[in-house]
Amino acid sequence: MTNALTIDVEEYFHATAFSSAVPPERWADLPMRAGEATRRLLDLLASRGIRATFFVLGWVAERDPGLVRAIREAGHEVASHGYGHRPIRGDGRGDGRGDGRKDGRKEFIEDTDRSKKLIEDLIGEPVKGYRATTFSIVRETLWALDVLAEMGFAYDSSIFPIRHDRYGIPDAPRFPHRHSSGLIEVPPGTARVLGQNVPIAGGGYFRLFPPSFTRWGIRRVNEKEKMPVVFYVHPWEVDPDQPRLPAGRLTRIRHYRNLDRTEERLSDLLETFRFGTIGEMLEQLAPQSMEPCSSLRPPHLDPLPQERKREASYISSLSPVTGERARVRGSIA
């Protein structure tokens, strides 16, 4: 079973929790550290013979283009994390031509298009994957999936099927599925515990939970549910010497806890489970012939067979993702 290893390439000061203390106009005054940390991750992956999907922030790509080229030259997939690390906001009901302050569509299109074009110019090939800042495609911003499809993306990995104070759609499907627009949604990994979705996907959960819990969760999904897990990590999580920024107690715990242990934990995880790119992960899914549903409005869902009917409240028209090797490889690779 090949799980997907994903890396969100951003700076330590880009975390949304620091947005008040470190607004965008101050970013240029802070030392950049993502390049060195990302190259350390590249070395780790090379030593294991593993390819991953790197969701690169356009702001970082613009300032360190050599890093983006190095990622691609090492054989990894390069995807977009947007440009300015702005969470998606608004109801998206505008047409993208107004000021965009209420509907959020104009800002989202401009930010995403800027990142996509920048990265494509650097790697010389289409960018097919997207992940929103802070997993900010939630119920109110599901309109963004249609926009991504219109922009030529093949898949998105922004909907976290959990309860959280900042993001998440707890009753969304836990495994890859196809939106009515044709876009494939690839959710971060969760395990079912006492009837609830519990995150096992990485990030702060990987640092805060015991390593044994992460291993248990991935093994349970792989062996009992026969499905892969999407795992994620940030370069700043393997950089324990990063400057400390002003923040409240909860933010400090979420951001700084166990930074000195992340790289070792990740190395052990890569030895225990099989990982690859999102494209490689999608190739192994069983073929499905069902076409996407056409209705965009009322709530409806056709999840993968492994998902339960409890997920039928997810607000979007979705269908199972096809696992046909040629079709998936052509749209993702």
C-alpha positions as a printed Julia matrix, in Angstrom:
333×3 Matrix{Float64}:
   0.0    0.0     0.0
   1.53   3.3    -1.11
   0.65   6.26    1.08
   1.16   9.84   -0.09
   3.89  11.96    1.51
   3.19  15.66    1.06
   5.32  18.62    2.11
   3.94  22.16    2.43
   6.88  24.41    1.55
   6.43  27.63    3.5
   8.33  29.69    6.06
   7.97  29.39    9.83
   6.41  32.87    9.94
   3.73  31.98    7.38
   1.68  30.0     9.9
  -1.8   31.54   10.08
  -1.6   31.64   13.87
   1.15  34.26   13.54
  -0.73  36.45   11.04
  -1.49  39.18   13.6
   1.99  39.3    15.11
   3.76  38.97   11.74
   1.64  40.48    8.93
   2.75  40.02    5.3
   4.43  43.42    5.14
   6.9   42.21    7.78
   7.81  38.92    6.12
  10.68  40.4     4.13
  12.32  41.55    7.38
  12.6   38.02    8.78
  15.31  35.48    7.91
  14.22  32.81    5.43
  14.88  29.23    6.55
  12.6   27.08    4.39
  15.26  26.48    1.75
  17.76  24.84    4.08
  15.1   22.77    5.86
  13.55  21.64    2.58
  16.92  20.57    1.22
  17.43  18.52    4.37
  14.12  16.8     3.66
  15.23  16.21    0.07
  18.36  14.5     1.38
  16.28  12.33    3.7
  13.96  11.28    0.88
  16.88  10.57   -1.45
  18.43   8.29    1.16
  15.18   6.29    1.27
  14.47   6.37   -2.47
  11.12   8.07   -1.84
   9.33  10.6    -4.03
   6.87  13.06   -2.51
   4.46  15.82   -3.49
   5.67  19.3    -2.53
   2.98  21.98   -2.21
   5.11  25.09   -2.73
   4.03  28.55   -1.61
   4.48  31.06   -4.42
   6.03  33.61   -2.06
   8.84  31.14   -1.33
   9.2   30.07   -4.97
   9.63  33.67   -6.08
  12.45  34.24   -3.61
  14.15  30.86   -3.93
  13.52  29.6    -7.48
  16.5   27.26   -7.24
  14.72  25.36   -4.47
  11.7   24.67   -6.67
  13.91  23.46   -9.5
  15.87  21.25   -7.09
  12.64  19.63   -5.89
  11.55  18.82   -9.43
  15.0   17.71  -10.57
  15.06  15.24   -7.68
  12.0   13.56   -9.21
   9.34  14.9    -6.87
   5.95  16.29   -7.83
   5.59  20.07   -7.46
   2.13  21.41   -6.63
   0.73  24.78   -5.52
   0.11  26.05   -2.0
  -1.15  29.38   -3.3
   1.0   32.51   -3.34
   0.52  34.66   -0.25
  -0.63  32.09    2.35
  -4.1   33.62    2.55
  -6.93  31.44    3.84
  -9.85  31.22    1.42
 -12.73  33.44    2.55
 -16.19  34.47    1.43
 -19.17  32.86   -0.24
 -17.71  33.01   -3.75
 -20.96  34.27   -5.28
 -19.33  37.04   -7.27
 -18.0   36.68  -10.79
 -14.39  37.5    -9.91
 -14.55  40.91  -11.62
 -15.67  43.04   -8.68
 -13.6   44.15   -5.7
 -13.94  40.67   -4.2
 -14.13  41.88   -0.61
 -17.35  40.04    0.12
 -17.26  36.94   -2.03
 -13.49  36.24   -1.88
 -13.45  34.87   -5.42
 -11.31  37.58   -7.01
  -8.62  37.37   -4.34
  -8.56  33.58   -4.56
  -8.27  33.55   -8.35
  -5.48  36.14   -8.36
  -3.51  34.42   -5.59
  -3.84  30.94   -7.09
  -3.16  32.02  -10.66
  -0.04  33.91   -9.6
   1.33  30.85   -7.82
   0.43  28.42  -10.61
   2.05  30.48  -13.36
   5.16  31.18  -11.28
   5.78  27.52  -10.48
   5.0   26.37  -14.02
   7.56  28.83  -15.38
  10.16  27.41  -12.99
   9.59  23.71  -13.66
   8.49  23.92  -17.29
   5.37  21.78  -16.9
   1.75  22.13  -15.75
   0.97  22.27  -12.04
  -1.88  19.85  -11.35
  -2.25  19.86   -7.55
  -3.38  22.45   -5.01
  -3.61  22.7    -1.24
  -5.23  25.69    0.44
  -3.67  27.62    3.29
  -4.73  26.1     6.63
  -6.99  23.58    4.83
  -9.38  26.5     4.32
 -11.75  24.84    1.87
 -14.62  24.38    4.31
 -18.4   24.27    3.82
 -18.59  27.99    3.11
 -15.78  27.92    0.56
 -16.56  24.77   -1.43
 -17.02  27.07   -4.44
 -13.22  27.12   -4.65
 -13.24  23.55   -6.03
 -15.05  24.69   -9.17
 -12.58  27.55   -9.58
  -9.63  25.17   -9.27
 -11.09  22.88  -11.92
 -11.62  25.84  -14.25
  -7.98  26.84  -13.73
  -6.78  23.45  -14.91
  -5.95  21.71  -11.63
  -6.5   17.94  -11.54
  -6.7   17.47   -7.77
  -7.05  19.31   -4.47
  -5.92  18.3    -0.98
  -7.55  20.97    1.18
 -10.59  19.37    2.83
  -9.73  17.89    6.22
 -12.59  15.62    7.4
 -12.27  16.53   11.09
 -13.61  18.99   13.67
 -11.19  21.85   14.31
 -11.43  25.46   15.43
  -9.92  26.75   12.18
 -10.85  24.29    9.44
 -12.46  20.98    8.57
 -15.66  19.37    7.27
 -16.13  16.51    9.76
 -18.63  14.55    7.65
 -16.68  14.85    4.39
 -15.36  11.64    2.79
 -12.13  10.39    4.3
 -10.67   9.0     1.08
 -10.11  10.29   -2.48
 -13.28  11.14   -4.38
 -14.27  13.09   -7.47
 -16.09  16.41   -7.34
 -18.8   17.18   -9.9
 -16.34  19.54  -11.61
 -14.06  16.57  -12.31
 -11.54  17.64   -9.69
 -10.21  14.84   -7.48
 -10.3   15.62   -3.76
  -7.5   13.97   -1.76
  -8.16  14.42    1.99
  -5.42  14.33    4.66
  -5.43  11.08    6.61
  -7.77  10.22    9.47
  -8.65   7.11   11.44
 -12.0    6.26   12.99
 -11.89   6.24   16.8
 -15.08   5.87   18.83
 -17.18   7.02   15.91
 -15.1   10.12   15.22
 -12.5   11.03   12.61
  -9.15  11.48   14.32
  -6.26  13.11   12.41
  -3.25  10.92   11.74
  -2.05  13.04    8.83
   1.04  14.75   10.21
   1.8   18.36   11.02
   1.11  19.29   14.62
  -0.71  16.0    15.16
   2.47  14.13   14.28
   4.44  16.19   16.79
   1.86  16.25   19.59
   0.64  12.64   19.48
   2.96   9.75   20.4
   4.67   8.17   17.35
   3.0    4.88   18.23
  -0.42   6.47   17.66
   0.54   7.67   14.18
   1.85   4.21   13.28
  -1.31   2.6    14.66
  -3.54   4.94   12.65
  -1.75   4.47    9.33
  -1.55   0.7     9.79
  -5.24   0.53   10.67
  -6.28   2.45    7.54
  -3.9    0.49    5.29
  -4.71  -2.97    6.61
  -8.31  -2.83    7.83
  -9.81  -0.28    5.43
  -7.45  -1.17    2.56
  -6.91   2.5     1.77
  -3.86   4.79    1.62
  -3.16   7.73    3.91
  -2.18  11.26    2.89
   0.53  12.5     5.27
   1.9   16.04    5.45
   4.79  17.92    7.05
   6.29  21.42    6.83
  10.02  22.2     6.44
   9.88  24.41    9.55
   8.89  21.32   11.55
  12.4   19.93   11.09
  13.98  23.27   12.07
  14.1   23.43   15.88
  16.4   26.48   15.81
  13.92  28.76   14.03
  13.33  32.19   15.64
  10.55  32.23   18.23
   7.68  34.55   17.38
   5.24  36.2    19.81
   2.09  34.14   20.26
  -0.38  32.84   22.81
   0.17  29.64   24.77
  -1.97  27.42   22.52
  -0.22  28.64   19.38
   3.2   28.09   20.95
   2.25  24.51   21.83
   0.89  23.81   18.36
   3.83  25.32   16.53
   6.92  24.62   18.65
   6.22  21.37   20.54
   8.67  18.57   19.66
  10.35  20.36   16.75
  13.6   18.74   17.81
  12.07  15.27   17.34
  10.2   15.66   14.05
  12.99  14.7    11.66
  13.8   11.52   13.58
  10.12  10.6    13.82
   9.67  11.19   10.1
  12.72   9.08    9.28
  11.33   6.21   11.35
   7.92   6.54    9.67
   9.48   6.36    6.21
  11.18   3.12    7.24
   7.92   1.64    8.51
   5.48   2.45    5.69
   5.61   2.85    1.94
   5.23   6.42    0.64
   5.1    8.12   -2.75
   3.57  11.09   -4.55
  -0.15  11.77   -4.66
  -0.13  10.62   -8.27
   1.48   7.31   -7.31
  -1.02   6.87   -4.5
  -4.01   7.45   -6.78
  -2.8    4.89   -9.32
  -3.46   1.99   -6.96
  -7.16   2.75   -6.36
  -9.6    0.23   -7.83
 -11.16   1.25  -11.18
 -14.55   2.93  -10.93
 -16.89   3.73  -13.81
 -19.36   6.08  -12.11
 -19.37   9.58  -13.58
 -19.49  12.74  -11.44
 -22.95  13.92  -10.44
 -24.09  17.04  -12.29
 -25.92  18.87   -9.5
 -23.86  21.5    -7.7
 -26.43  22.55   -5.16
 -28.27  20.62   -2.84
 -26.19  18.36   -0.58
 -25.41  15.03   -2.23
 -22.55  12.6    -2.13
 -21.41   9.42   -3.81
 -18.26   8.48   -1.85
 -15.9    5.61   -2.43
 -17.38   2.22   -1.46
 -15.41   2.17    1.81
 -17.18   5.3     3.05
 -20.4    5.07    5.04
 -23.74   6.67    4.28
 -23.21   8.98    7.25
 -21.13  11.15    4.91
 -24.1   11.99    2.68
 -24.42  15.43    4.3
 -21.25  16.76    2.66
 -22.31  19.81    0.64
 -21.17  19.06   -2.89
 -21.82  16.68   -5.74
 -19.11  14.07   -5.68
 -18.46  10.63   -7.1
 -15.79   7.94   -6.66
 -12.41   8.7    -8.14
 -11.4    6.43  -10.98
  -8.36   4.31  -10.42
  -7.65   3.63  -14.07
  -3.89   3.87  -14.36
  -3.7    5.7   -17.67
  -6.4    8.23  -16.83
  -5.03   9.11  -13.41
  -1.45   9.25  -14.56
  -2.39  11.48  -17.46
  -4.22  13.97  -15.27
  -1.8   14.04  -12.34
   1.71  13.36  -13.6
